[in-house]
């Protein structure tokens, strides 16, 4: 899992996935992993939610989260020195909770702020006489800054994003983007995100490190620049049945004297409150498979099959809920429909926004419906 060159290394950066601590637990990291982390200049993660408070949750589709304030002490104690706040939960309790969260951390936070300009301000640090910049963005989830004056997190598809990245690159030698986007709990990144990330590389980014799907996805090099499509979870202490929910990737990016980059990828897994190495045969076989999948000739066809499956299992129901309707009848659907008639008669605007505005949801539903439509045409319907 190594891509190296012979040019001397002047600095190293470590990135891990999503962090969520929902109670006051400690986070123990295996000594060998800590030693590996501490050998690097930057150690960064995505903090998935604001810190706990009495501030009420906002109205949105999907769960609202806040995490224990202990996470600040634990991540800083374990040597992390940069956190990404550009994600779909950081505004779950509104502007006041974001302010409190920003004020509580003692290390730099990127990707969120009181307006677009604060949220997109790069953090620049000198490493080996080279200026290295860091920025963070997310897709158009609740809390994304759509209007420049809004508080929230930086939107990766904002009309000004490409220009902001070009300008940031003028201030530094190396520019790293952390992006929170993608379809959750699937191991294939969407072609639309692959194209967008490559466009951001062409705008001046030197590497893309993505999170949000909560399980690992593959990675690739584009014009000598690494793109990690999902590091998965690092420490996310909520229960889930997915076999890779508690297994994630650690991305090491080495910076060389000639400004080229090389990478090394390791695996970690959470066992209770402890982060341990995940370096067994399963890790190597699984990650090799993930990387091969995105290069295979039938990659796009496999994405389309995945889209239709998700439409049938997940998104169709989301649209039914949004319009207070039902597309197929059985006793369970009938009971839910009757309940909605009495409890909620209006359209569920947050759910409809969730379905249509968030890029991953929009793109995968369009893919699914295109496939279903083609099948109907072929059958003369």
N, C-alpha and C positions, 0 to 999 in steps of 0.2 A: 504493500500500500504506500510505496514511496516513489516520488519523482524528484530526482536530485540532479544537480550539475556540479561541475568542479570549481566554479567561481566561489571565492570565500564568502561565508555567511557573515553579515554584519548585524543581524537582528532576527528574532523569532517571535511569532504571534500565535497564541492559543485561543481557539474558539470552541465553546461547548453549546449545547442546545438549551431547551426551555427549562426554566427553574420556577417551581411553585411550591411553597411551604405553607400548608394550610393550618398548621398548629405549631406550637413552640418547640419543635424538635431541633436537635443539633444535627449538623451535616458532617459526617465523618468521611473523609476521602483517604483511600489507601495511601500509605507512605510513599510507595513507588510512584504512584500517579502524581502525588503532590510534588515530589522531587522533579518529575518531568515538567509539571506546570511551572515551578519556580525557576526553571532554567530558561524560561521565555520572558521577553520584555513586557508583553501585553497578555493578559488573561481575561477573556471576555465571555459573557453569557447573556441570554435574553431573560429578563425578569418579567414574568408573564402577567402580573396583576399589580395594582396599587397596594400600598400597605394598609393594614386593617385600621378602621376608624368607625365612628358612629355616623358617618355621612351616609345617607340612604343611597341605594343603587339607582342608576338611571333606568329609563324604560328602553329596552332593546330586545331583539330576538336572541335567543340562546341564553346560556347561563351568565350570571354576573359573579365575578370573583374578587376577593381581596385576600392578601396573604399576611402571615404573621410578620411582625416587625423584626422578629428574630432573624429573618433571612438576611438582613443588612449585616448584622454582626457575624453570622456564619459565613457568608460569602467573602466578606472582607478578611475574616480570620483565616480563611483558606487561601488567601492571596489574590483574589480577583481584584483587578484595578480598573475595570471598565465595564459598564452595564448598558445594555440596549433596552430602551423602553418603548420602542415602536412596535406595538402589537395590539391585537384586537380586544384585550382586556384592560389595558392601562387606564382607560377612561370609564370603566364600569361604575365608578362612584363619582364621576364628574370632575370639574376643574379643581375644586378645593382639595380633593383627595390626591390629584396629580401634584399640586403644589406641595402638599405635605410630604409626598413620596420623594419628590426632587430635593426637598430641604433636608430629608433624613439621611440620605446617602452621603458618605464622605469621599466618594470616588466619582470620577466623571460619569455622567449619564448622557446618552445620545439618543436622538430620534424623537423626542417629545418636548413640548414646551408650551408657552402661553400664546404663541402664534407661529405661523409658518417659518418665519425667519429664525426664531429661537430653535424650533424643532429641527431645522436643516443645517444649523451651524455645525461645521465639522470640528471634531476634536483632533488637534494636531500635536504630535509629540515628536521630539528628536530622538532617533535611534541610530546609533553609529554614524553620526553626522549626516543623517538622512531624515528629512521631514516625512512622517507617516501620518496620514489623515484617516479618520474614521467617521462614517455617517451611517444612519439607520433609517429604514423606511418600512412601511407595511402597505398591504392592499386596502381597498376602500371599505374596511369594516367600520362598525360603529366606533367613533372616536377619531377617525382619520380627518385630517385637516383638509376639508374641501374648499372652504373660504379662507383666505389668507389670515384673517383676523381671529379665527377660531383657535381655542386651546385644543391640544390633542397631540397626535403623532403624525409624522411626515408621511404623506401619501406618495407611493412610488410612481403612480401614474398621473400625478398633478401636472398640469400643462407646463409648469416651470421646472420640473424635476431634471430634465436633461440639461438645461442651462445651468442649474445650480451645481450639478456634478462637474460640468466643464469648468465652471469658475473655481470650484473647490480644488480641482486638479492643478490649477495654476498656482495654488498656495503650497503644494506638497509634492514630494517625489513619488510617493506611493499612496494610493487611495483605496481603502477597503470599505465595501458596503455590506451591512448586515440587513437582511430583508426578511420580513415575516409575512409569508404568503404561501398559498398552495392548498390543495385539497387534503383534508385531514384523514389520517389512517389509511392512506394508499401509498404504495411504494413506487409509483410512477409519477414523475413530474409532468405537468401539462406542456405540450409543445408551445403554447402561448407564453408560458413563463420562460421556457428555454430561449425563445426568440427575444423576449423582453430583456432578460439578463445579458444576453450577448449584445443587445443594443446599448445597454448601460456600460458594458466593457468598451464598446466603440466610442462612447461619450467621454471616457477617461478613467473609469474604474479599473483597478488592477486585479481585484478579486471580489467575488460575490459569495457571501456565506448566508444561507437561508435556513429558516426554521418555520414552524407552524404545523406541519403535518403530524407531529408527535411521534413519528416513527422514522427510521433512517430511510433516505433515498440515495440514489447514486450521485456521482460527481464526474466532471469531465474538465479537460483543459480546452480553452478557446483562445487561439492566437497566443498561446503561452500563458494564459491567465486562468486560474482555477475558478470553477463554479461548483459550489456545494449546494445541492437542491434541498436537502433537509438533513440537519444533524440529529433530528429526533429529540427526545427528552434527555436532560442531564439528571435533574432531581425534581420529580413531579409526584408528590406523595398523595395522589388520589388513586383509587382502585380502578383498574380497567382490565378487560379480558384479552386485549390484543397481546399476542406473544412478544412483541417488540416494544411495548409501551415503556418498559423500564430499561431498555437498552438503547444507547445512543452513540454518536460518533464524536470524537475529538479531532478537530482539524488543526494541524500545525502548518503554518505558512512561514517559510524561511525567506528572508530578504537577502539577496546577494549584492555584492559590490557594484555590479553592473545594472542594478535595479530589476534583474530577473527574479522570479519567484520559483520556489520548489515546495512541494507539499509532502506531508506524512499524515496518515490517517490511522488512528487507534480507536478501540472500542471501550466503552465503559457500561456498567450495569449497576442498577440500584438494588441493593438487598436491605430492606428495612431503611435505616438511616445511614447506610454505608454505601459509598461509591467504590466499586471494585473494577478491576480490569476485566474486559470482555475480549479476550484475545485467542479464543479457542477455535477449533475447526469450524464451528457454526458461524463465527464472526467472519472468517476468511471466505467461506463458501457463500454466505449471504451477501456480503458486500461486493464480491466479484460478480455475483448474479445481478445485483442492483445496477452496477456500472455497465454490464453487458446489455441489459434490457434497453437502455436508452440509446444504444448504438445499433441495435438489431434492425434489419430491414422491415420487420413487421411491427416496429415500435408504435407508429401512429395508429395502426389497426388495433393493436392491443389497448391503446388509450381509448379508442372509440368503443370497444367492447366493455371496458371498465366504466365508461360514461353511461352506457345503456343500463348496465347493472346498477349503478348508483341512482339513476333516475327511477328505476323500478323499486329500489329498496328504500331510498331516502328522499330524493328531491320531489318526486310526485306528491308525496305526503305533505311536504313543505308548502307546495303550491295550493294543495287542497285546503290546508289550514289558513293560508293567507287570504283566500277568497271565501272562506267559511263554507266550503263545499266538499263534495266527495265524488270521485270518479268511478268507483266500483262499489257494489253493494254487498255487504254481508252483515251479520248481526252486530259485530264490533263496530264497523264503520257507521252503521245506522245509529247506534247508541251515542257515538262520539258526535255525529252530526246533530242529533237532537239536543245534546248537551250544549253545543256551540250556539244553537238557535236561541236558547234561553239565557246563556251566560254572556255571549258576545254576538251581537247582530251585525256590527259594522265590520268593514274590512280590517284585517290585521296589518296596518301600515308598516310597523317595524319588520314583520316577517316578509312582506313583499319587498321592502328595501333590501333586506338580507338576501333574498333570492336573486334580485336583479342588479343591485349595485356592486356587490362584492365580485371582483373579477373571476375568481376561481369558480364560484357557483354559477355565474353567468356563462362562462366559457364551457363548462362541462355540461350544462343543461342544453346549450345550443348544439353541442356535439351529439348528445344523446338524441335530441329531437330530429336532427338532420338524418341520423341513422335510421330512426323509426320511420321517418317520412320516406326515405329511399326504399325501405322495405315495403311500405304500403304501395308505392308506385309500381314496384316490381311485381306485386300481387294484384295489380289492377284495381286497387281500392281508392 
